[in-house]
Amino acid sequence: MSDKTTEKQKFSSPEIPIDERLEDLLHNLSIEEKIRQLSNSAPAIERLGIPAYNYWNEALHGVARNGQATVFPQGIGIAATWDQNLVFRIADAISDEARAKYNISLRRHGKTLIYQGLTFWSPNINIFRDPRWGRGQETFGEDPYLTAELAKAYVQGMQGNHPNYLKTAACAKHFAVHSGPESIRHNQNVDISEQELFRTYLPAFKEVVTNAGVEIIMTAYNAINGTPCAVNEYILKTLLREEWGFSGHVVTDCDSVNDLPTYFNHEMDAVQTSALALIRGCDLVCGCVTKSIELAFDQGLIIEEDIDDALRKVLRTRFKLGMFDPPGMNPFDEISERVIDCDRHREIAREAAVKSIVLLQNKNRILPLDFEKIQSVLVVGPTATSMEVLNGNYHGVSARMVTVLEGLIKAIPEGVRVQYRMGIGLTDYNNLKLDWAINEARISDITIACFGNTPQFESEEGDAIYSKVNGDRQNIDLAGNQLEYIKRLSATGTRIILCLSGGSPINLSELHELVDAIVFIWYPGEEGGNAVADIILGSVSPSGKLPVTFVNSLADLPAFTDYSMEGRTYRFSDENIEYPFGFGLSYASFSYSDLRLSTQKITEKSALTGSFVLTSLGDYNGEEIAQIYLRYPDDAFGIRYQLVGFKRVPLASKQSTTVEFEILPDQLLVCDSEGKFVLHPGEYSVIVGGCSPGDAGLEKGAPHPVAASFSIAR
């Protein structure tokens, strides 16, 4: 094996086209150097002046694991905003901070360590199909369309719109069909139909590839119908590259290549499976398998052309990020550390947290609180002062975190007597005979009770220290004895505002009669406390909507390991619903009327346009997220409804506006039993309203939807 050197390299000349520079760099690397560059931890090539680079970085809701950064709401909270423009601005802010950190690391230290690069393994666009999944909090929820729309905005914000350079490189993960259980993720085989694959698990990935130009795809740990994703030539080559036109690079999930011999019952060893992953479509390996790739090359299992093909895609990403250009050539080189957790980014974080909060219950319009009539407030509960509740998982660190208690104390006017007591731990029951929190509740006009989950109960394998099943949940009840303590609070006669945290649905069936209002705050980020105060005190009317269905019970759900969608989500079931997908109350009241469609009959593949009137009733200004659903014929392969559009509409009190929408031709197609999208004949309905169709939303106070029918000719 030769050591190739030259004096002047084309690869470092930005005036030369990338393709020529890339080939020059490949030409000047030895086979040993090429193989070592296929690891996420790529060593320096000192003779060519190329510093070490680690591809592993995270930015799920802010630059993660690399010091100070703006901490935005967790992914599921971002999804609850239903706001593409806001998601874009969040990602744009994240990528600014990422560039600043990279510039500092490179210039001061001449290298980047893990979590200091520009290749970010975010967003997580898997479908949140089961509330037990600990990583569901990372996703944009249960719906393929909502996930795709928000993911597209996130990717565009991360990567920027410069004609020659990426600001950062985003990565859509985990490809594909991945959503728990965490305990078997390293060796799980998912049996899934072609129909479910294409109508549920792949649409968001296709969207970010074809319409957002995502630069990186990460494979999932699991197998699909017997073939592990890391060696699944059908999804990695046929779908991803040939049909969708993906031109970036594919990275394995960390150490997943080391799992492959298990899938093959060790009939293939680590050397053979490493070669197979490279040949079948993986370009970069997270985890140390470079020795296996070297042995595979020595044994003739792969040739230099295979290595070049993978490395060409990986290095192209670094060229597009400007990593081989002189300092100052890249327009993002001058982004300074002044942007990190700056005031403008904090404003976006606060806006996001406010828009993410979902008002689930508001008896007798107790919210917003009227401090002309309130003299005393008790804040109680273990999450009121919790930093963990603000952070979620995969988070950065802010020096200015605002807890729920801090936000409330700053906002509640002087003259109102306020006390705080923890009352109970997250997992322990307060068995004191004398409980000052309960005594204080008896004499307080209002009790703001802060309970729920933290990432210690639900998260990725290895992070959730209170989980008994590797980060997942075994039930959806409140942890520990929180429910019993809320019952004790309720028995005092105090009026209770329940402020619930969490990254996934919680069983609320016993809480409705115990409390007056329920405010679901997710994991709201560094400005979470201020956002909660903004909502509870009425500075802003709540506008968040659920991106997942809150079910009554796990007993009526399919097994956690069952990846079919039958009986899951609003698209396939109207049973077992506590709060429906898309639900969220406001202080404003909205009505829908005058739905009109451009046609009542579709005979060929064409768009459907329409309009409706949205009116704000009552005395409050607010923002409504108007949602547009298709209802399918009964014989349309089992699907009931599908979200096909949504718009966030601000309205002043007593104001009306006409909202126009378009349903694109592809959205009118139905996925058949073979996984093909076809124009299915029959009677359809367009339903427009404030949550997914069904009685559950109306019973909880959602506005009545409007509907109009059309047909597709047989």
C-alpha positions, 0 to 999 in steps of 0.5 A: 500500500503506497503513501501518495503525496503531492506538493500543491493539492487541487482539493484545497483550491476553492476556485476549482469545482468540487468534483475535481477537488474531491477526486484530487483528494481521493487520489492523494490518499492511501488505502489505509487513510481512506478506510480510516476516514470512513469512521465517524471519528476521522483522524487527521491527515497531517501531511495534507494539512487536514485536521481530525474531524468527528461527524457525531453531533446532535441538535435535536432542539438546540446544539447539544452536549457542547456547552452553552446553547439556547435550549428550545422546547423538545421535539414533541413540543416543537411539533405541538406548535404546528408552525413551519415558519417557527420551526425554520427559525428555530433551526436557523438559530441552532445552525448559527450557534453551531457555526459559532461553536465550530469556528471557535473550536477550529480556530482556537484548537485546530480541531473538532472533538465529538459534538463540535462539528457541523454534521448534526444527526437531527432531526428524528423523524420516526413516527410516534406510534406507541406512547410507551416509547421513551424516544417519542419525545424526540419526534414530531408526533404520530402523523406522517404529513405533520412530521414531513412538513415540520421536518422539511422546515427544520432541515432547511433552517439547519442547512441554509439557502446559500448556493454553494455552501451548507451552513450545517448538514442535517441528518434524518433518522432513523431510516426506517420503521423505528419506534421502540421498544428500546430494550430490543432495538439492537436485534429487532426484526420489524415485520411490516406490510408494503402498504404500511411502510409507504403510507406511514413510515417512509413519507417524511423521509421521502419529503426531506430528501426530495423537497428539502435536500437533506444531506445525511440519512442515518440507518436504524438499528432494526431489521425490516422484514428480515433484512437489517437496515444497515445492509438493506439494499432496497431502502438504501439504494433502490428507494433512497438513491434511485427513486428519491435521488438522494445525493448525500451520505448514509451513516449507520446508527452507532455501533449498529454494524457490530450488531449485524452478526447477531442478525445473521446468527453469526454465520457472518462475522464482523468482517463480512458484515462490515463489508456488506454494509459498505457494499449495500449502501452505508457510507460512514460508520458510527463506531469503531469498525475500521479494522474490520473494513481493513481486513475485509479489504485484505480478504478481497471482500471489498475493493478500493472502488467500494471504499472510494464510492463511500468516501466520495459521498462522505467527503463531499459533505465536508466540501459543501460545508467549506471545510477544505477552503481557506478561512474567510471563504465561507460566508458562515466563517464570521459567525461569532460566539455572540449569537450563542444563547443571545437575546434574539434566540431566547425570544424564539425559544420563548415564542416556541415554548408558548406556542407549544403549550396545550390547554387540555381543560379549562373548567368555568374558564378559570384561566387566565387567572384574574388577580383582581379576584385572587389573593393567595397562590400555592405553587406545589409539586416536584417539577416546579423547580426542575431543570430536567423538565426544561431540558428533555433529552439530547440537550445543550446547557443554558446559563439562564434556565427559567423554571416554572416556579421562577417564571410564575414568581416573576409574573404574579403581581405583588400584593398576591401572597405566593408560597412554594412547597415541593409536597412530594417527590417524583417517585416517593410518597409523602407520608408525613402526618403534618404536611404543610403543603396540604395545609397551605392548599386549604387556605389558598385561592389557587393551587398551581400543581406541577407534576408529570414526567421527566426525561428520567422516566422516558428517554433513550436507552441508557438515559432514563434512570427511573425506567425499568425497561431501558428508557421506555414506559410500562404504563402511561399513568403518572409516576409514583404517587403523584395521582394520590397526592393530587387527590389530597390537594383536591380534597382541600377545596382549593382550585387547582391548575395542573401543570403537567410535563412530559414527552408523551401521553399521560393517562388523565382519566381520573384527573378531570374531576380533581382539577379545574384546568390542565396545561400540558407543557412538554419539555419546554426549554430554557424559557419554559417557566416564562412561557407557562406564566405567559399562558396561565396569566393570560399574556398570550392565549394558548394555541398549541395542539396535540401532535399525538393522540392521548389514549385512555389505556394501553390495554386497548392498544396493540402490542408494543412490538406490533408495527402495524397501525391498526388500532393506532392513531387518529388515522385508523381508530376512533376508540380509546381516545382521551384527547384526540390528535390536533386538540388544544383549547384557547382563551379565544373561541373559534367557529368554522363556516362556509367551506367551499370546494373547487369541484365535487368530482375528480376524474383525473389526477388534479389538485383540489382547492377550497376555502372556509371562513374562520371567526374569532368569537368572545373577547380574546385575541388568539391564534387557531391552527385550522386543520384540513383532513380527508375522510376516505371511502370505507373500502380505502384500505383501512385508513379513516382520515389523513391530515392534508393541510394546516394553517396557523391563523391569528385573529383579533376578537370578533374578527373573521377571515377567509382561509384558502387551501389546496390539496395537491394531486399526490395527497388525493392518492391512496396507498393500496395493499401493494404499497402503490399510491393510486387514485381510488374511486369513491366518495370523499369528504374534506373536513376542516376544524380545530382537531382531528374528526370525531366526537372526542374533540367535541366533547372536550370543547373543540369547535364544530368542524365543517365538511364538504364532499367530492367524489373520484369517478370509478 
